[in-house]
Amino acid sequence: MQKILVCIKRVVDYNVRVRVKPDGSGVMLDGVKMSVNPFDEIALEEALRIKERGANVEVVAVSIGVADTQQQLRTALAMGADRAVLVQTDAPIEPLTAAQTFLALAKKEKPDLILLGKQAIDDDANQTGQMLAALWERPQATYASKVEIADGKLTVTREVDAGLETIEVDLPAVVTVDLRLNEPRYVKLPDIMKAKKKPLDVSSLDALGIVASTYLKTVKTEPPAQRQKGIMVKDVSELVDVLKKKGLL
């Protein structure tokens, strides 16, 4: 194995309380802390661990988004990625466009393995990895909780409804990772300083021959309904009566 491509996405930090715009047209992003999508961070950590286990591998972090996405790619470089590529665009990116863009990068970079999170925490689409594998015409393994590489093959343990499933796929392949795969490392200040000297190339959708198609339309964005205040009941019979009145029984 010579190269691993890790796809990451810039999202609102998971610790931030998301606020909806007053007109309901979307989520407020001005002044909000942005971070690497947590699932993609796990994917990057796994790529780095594969490299640290002795494999002579180049880890390349790639992303699509606005110019400020360089911040998240610098975080990836500080974690240990060798270089980064940003496909810069202000256009909203849907899963199919993301998959087409990553496919163009895969044809250019020729990786042995592409890792990415199973989903992004902003849209929870869980589509990009599967679409990428289909377009690339390569095997895929989703919801990976364990990854092993030997003799040019990839063994992936994945979480399914009935328990754990272990599959073997040929390389190159696409793998989407789950939460239990690993715990990403903490980025230290010296690593952040070193990351500033690592290469970060900026490209564009036009340069890759990609058109940002729109298939989805956000009609309205609403915050979750506020939780109702709890009430105290004297006994079980009163609890049953209350639940019946609410239509829950």
Backbone torsions as a table, in degrees:
resi	resn	phi	psi	omega
1	MET	NA	133.4	-176.6
2	GLN	-115.5	-29.2	-174.9
3	LYS	-148.2	138.3	174.0
4	ILE	-121.2	128.0	176.3
5	LEU	-100.1	126.8	179.1
6	VAL	-116.3	119.6	-178.9
7	CYS	-92.8	125.6	179.9
8	ILE	-125.6	156.6	-179.1
9	LYS	-128.4	142.2	175.5
10	ARG	-84.8	121.2	-179.0
11	VAL	-136.0	166.7	173.1
12	VAL	-63.6	132.9	-178.5
13	ASP	-54.4	139.3	-174.2
14	TYR	-66.7	-15.8	178.1
15	ASN	-85.9	-9.0	-176.8
16	VAL	-85.4	137.6	175.1
17	ARG	-80.9	114.9	-175.3
18	VAL	-72.3	135.5	177.8
19	ARG	-117.9	139.8	-179.7
20	VAL	-89.6	141.9	177.4
21	LYS	-62.4	147.3	-177.9
22	PRO	-55.2	-33.7	-178.9
23	ASP	-86.4	1.7	177.5
24	GLY	71.5	17.0	-177.1
25	SER	-85.2	-5.8	-179.6
26	GLY	163.3	-162.1	-178.3
27	VAL	-101.4	141.2	179.5
28	MET	-73.5	126.0	-177.9
29	LEU	-116.2	-14.1	-177.8
30	ASP	-63.8	122.6	177.8
31	GLY	73.5	9.2	-178.4
32	VAL	-90.7	139.2	178.4
33	LYS	-68.3	128.5	178.3
34	MET	-111.6	147.9	-177.2
35	SER	-144.6	175.8	172.8
36	VAL	-71.6	134.6	175.9
37	ASN	-51.4	126.5	-174.1
38	PRO	-53.5	-39.9	180.0
39	PHE	-66.9	-36.1	178.0
40	ASP	-69.9	-32.4	176.9
41	GLU	-63.8	-37.5	176.1
42	ILE	-65.9	-39.7	177.6
43	ALA	-61.6	-42.6	178.8
44	LEU	-65.0	-42.2	178.6
45	GLU	-59.3	-40.9	-179.5
46	GLU	-66.0	-39.7	177.4
47	ALA	-61.4	-41.3	179.7
48	LEU	-67.2	-36.3	178.6
49	ARG	-68.7	-36.9	175.9
50	ILE	-61.1	-42.9	178.7
51	LYS	-64.7	-41.6	-177.1
52	GLU	-72.5	-18.0	177.5
53	ARG	-77.6	4.9	174.1
54	GLY	112.9	-3.1	-179.8
55	ALA	-74.8	137.6	177.7
56	ASN	-83.3	80.2	-169.4
57	VAL	-123.3	140.3	170.5
58	GLU	-98.7	127.1	179.2
59	VAL	-102.3	119.7	-178.0
60	VAL	-116.1	121.5	177.4
61	ALA	-93.7	130.7	-179.1
62	VAL	-128.5	148.5	-179.7
63	SER	-152.0	163.5	177.4
64	ILE	-126.8	131.9	177.6
65	GLY	160.3	-166.3	-177.9
66	VAL	-70.0	171.1	-176.9
67	ALA	-57.9	-34.2	-178.5
68	ASP	-67.4	-9.9	177.1
69	THR	-64.6	-15.4	174.6
70	GLN	-57.8	-30.0	178.5
71	GLN	-60.4	-44.5	-179.1
72	GLN	-71.0	-34.1	176.7
73	LEU	-68.8	-35.0	175.1
74	ARG	-64.8	-34.7	174.7
75	THR	-63.5	-41.5	177.7
76	ALA	-62.8	-39.9	177.8
77	LEU	-66.7	-37.2	178.3
78	ALA	-67.4	-31.9	176.8
79	MET	-68.1	-28.7	178.3
80	GLY	142.5	-2.6	177.0
81	ALA	-61.0	146.2	-176.0
82	ASP	-78.0	-37.9	176.9
83	ARG	-156.6	172.4	-175.8
84	ALA	-140.6	155.5	177.2
85	VAL	-133.9	127.5	175.2
86	LEU	-112.4	124.1	170.7
87	VAL	-93.3	100.0	-170.1
88	GLN	-84.1	130.2	177.3
89	THR	-161.0	148.5	174.8
90	ASP	-96.2	-4.2	-178.3
91	ALA	-75.8	144.7	174.6
92	PRO	-65.1	135.5	-175.4
93	ILE	-108.5	118.7	176.3
94	GLU	-92.3	163.5	-175.9
95	PRO	-52.1	-42.0	-177.8
96	LEU	-66.0	-42.8	177.5
97	THR	-63.4	-40.3	177.5
98	ALA	-61.2	-44.4	179.6
99	ALA	-63.2	-42.1	178.5
100	GLN	-63.7	-38.6	179.2
101	THR	-67.5	-45.0	178.7
102	PHE	-65.8	-31.7	176.0
103	LEU	-64.1	-43.3	178.4
104	ALA	-61.8	-39.9	177.5
105	LEU	-68.3	-36.5	179.1
106	ALA	-65.0	-40.0	177.9
107	LYS	-65.0	-31.6	179.8
108	LYS	-79.8	-42.3	-175.1
109	GLU	-87.2	-26.4	-178.4
110	LYS	54.0	59.4	179.7
111	PRO	-76.2	157.6	173.9
112	ASP	-86.2	-20.0	-177.0
113	LEU	-153.5	137.9	173.4
114	ILE	-117.4	124.1	179.1
115	LEU	-114.6	140.5	173.4
116	LEU	-158.1	163.1	179.0
117	GLY	-67.3	154.4	-179.0
118	LYS	-65.2	-25.4	179.2
119	GLN	-164.2	165.1	174.8
120	ALA	-101.5	145.2	-174.3
121	ILE	-78.3	-3.7	178.4
122	ASP	-89.0	-41.3	179.5
123	ASP	-112.6	-14.6	179.4
124	ASP	52.5	33.4	-173.7
125	ALA	-70.3	-41.2	-178.7
126	ASN	55.4	50.1	-177.1
127	GLN	-130.6	-30.1	-169.6
128	THR	-60.2	-46.9	-178.4
129	GLY	-60.5	-44.9	-179.5
130	GLN	-65.6	-41.7	178.9
131	MET	-64.5	-40.8	-179.9
132	LEU	-61.7	-45.6	179.7
133	ALA	-61.5	-40.1	-179.9
134	ALA	-66.5	-44.1	-179.8
135	LEU	-67.6	-36.3	-178.2
136	TRP	-78.6	-16.2	-177.5
137	GLU	58.3	44.7	178.0
138	ARG	-126.5	159.6	179.4
139	PRO	-62.3	157.1	177.2
140	GLN	-135.2	153.3	173.5
141	ALA	-138.6	121.4	-175.1
142	THR	-108.3	161.1	177.4
143	TYR	55.4	42.6	-175.7
144	ALA	-69.9	128.2	174.1
145	SER	-111.7	-6.1	175.4
146	LYS	-158.4	136.3	-177.8
147	VAL	-130.6	128.5	177.4
148	GLU	-133.2	140.0	-179.2
149	ILE	-123.2	129.4	178.0
150	ALA	-159.4	136.0	175.4
151	ASP	54.9	40.9	177.0
152	GLY	72.6	10.8	178.7
153	LYS	-123.6	155.9	-177.5
154	LEU	-115.9	124.3	176.1
155	THR	-107.0	121.7	-174.6
156	VAL	-123.3	127.7	170.9
157	THR	-95.6	124.3	-175.7
158	ARG	-124.3	148.4	-178.5
159	GLU	-89.0	124.7	177.6
160	VAL	-124.6	173.0	-175.9
161	ASP	-58.5	-35.5	-175.5
162	ALA	-86.3	-5.4	-178.8
163	GLY	143.2	-126.2	-179.1
164	LEU	-116.9	139.4	178.6
165	GLU	-125.8	132.7	179.6
166	THR	-111.2	125.6	179.9
167	ILE	-127.1	156.8	177.2
168	GLU	-121.5	130.2	-179.3
169	VAL	-130.2	154.7	175.9
170	ASP	-80.6	152.1	174.3
171	LEU	-95.0	149.6	-1.2
172	PRO	-69.5	155.7	-178.2
173	ALA	-152.7	166.1	176.0
174	VAL	-112.3	130.7	179.4
175	VAL	-127.4	127.8	172.3
176	THR	-105.7	136.9	-168.5
177	VAL	-107.5	154.3	179.1
178	ASP	-107.9	175.0	-174.8
179	LEU	-63.0	-35.8	-172.1
180	ARG	-84.1	7.9	179.7
181	LEU	-67.7	-44.3	-179.6
182	ASN	-167.1	-179.7	174.0
183	GLU	-119.5	115.5	-176.8
184	PRO	-58.3	146.4	-179.1
185	ARG	-71.8	158.1	176.2
186	TYR	-85.0	131.5	-178.8
187	VAL	-82.2	125.2	-178.8
188	LYS	-95.7	157.9	-177.4
189	LEU	-57.0	-45.2	178.3
190	PRO	-58.2	-35.0	179.2
191	ASP	-69.2	-35.3	177.5
192	ILE	-64.4	-40.0	179.2
193	MET	-67.3	-41.4	178.6
194	LYS	-64.6	-33.8	-176.9
195	ALA	-63.5	-26.0	-178.9
196	LYS	-66.0	-21.4	-178.7
197	LYS	-96.4	-6.7	-179.7
198	LYS	-80.1	148.8	-177.1
199	PRO	-68.5	134.2	174.6
200	LEU	-133.1	105.1	-177.7
201	ASP	-90.2	142.9	178.8
202	VAL	-115.3	126.1	177.8
203	SER	-122.4	-167.0	179.9
204	SER	-145.5	163.6	177.4
205	LEU	-62.9	-40.2	179.9
206	ASP	-61.1	-41.4	-179.2
207	ALA	-64.0	-27.6	179.4
208	LEU	-94.2	-2.1	-179.8
209	GLY	75.0	30.1	-177.4
210	ILE	-109.2	137.0	174.3
211	VAL	-110.7	127.5	-178.8
212	ALA	-75.4	91.5	-179.3
213	SER	-78.6	150.9	179.6
214	THR	-119.2	117.7	178.1
215	TYR	-115.6	-16.2	-177.1
216	LEU	-114.0	146.0	177.4
217	LYS	-130.6	123.7	177.1
218	THR	-81.7	113.9	-177.6
219	VAL	-79.7	-45.1	-178.6
220	LYS	-162.3	145.3	176.6
221	THR	-115.2	128.4	-178.7
222	GLU	-129.2	142.8	175.5
223	PRO	-72.7	158.8	177.2
224	PRO	-61.5	148.9	177.7
225	ALA	-64.2	141.2	179.9
226	GLN	-67.3	143.4	179.4
227	ARG	-68.2	137.4	178.7
228	GLN	-76.0	150.1	-179.5
229	LYS	-68.9	137.6	-179.8
230	GLY	-72.5	159.4	177.5
231	ILE	-126.4	154.7	178.7
232	MET	-96.8	137.8	176.1
233	VAL	-120.1	154.0	-175.7
234	LYS	-80.9	-37.8	-176.3
235	ASP	-153.5	-178.3	-176.5
236	VAL	-64.7	-40.1	-178.5
237	SER	-62.4	-39.6	177.7
238	GLU	-67.5	-36.9	177.3
239	LEU	-61.7	-43.2	179.3
240	VAL	-62.8	-41.4	179.5
241	ASP	-62.2	-42.9	-179.9
242	VAL	-63.6	-44.3	-179.3
243	LEU	-64.9	-35.7	178.2
244	LYS	-66.5	-41.8	179.2
245	LYS	-62.9	-31.7	179.3
246	LYS	-84.6	-2.0	179.3
247	GLY	77.0	18.8	-178.8
248	LEU	-92.6	-9.3	177.0
249	LEU	-130.0	NA	NA
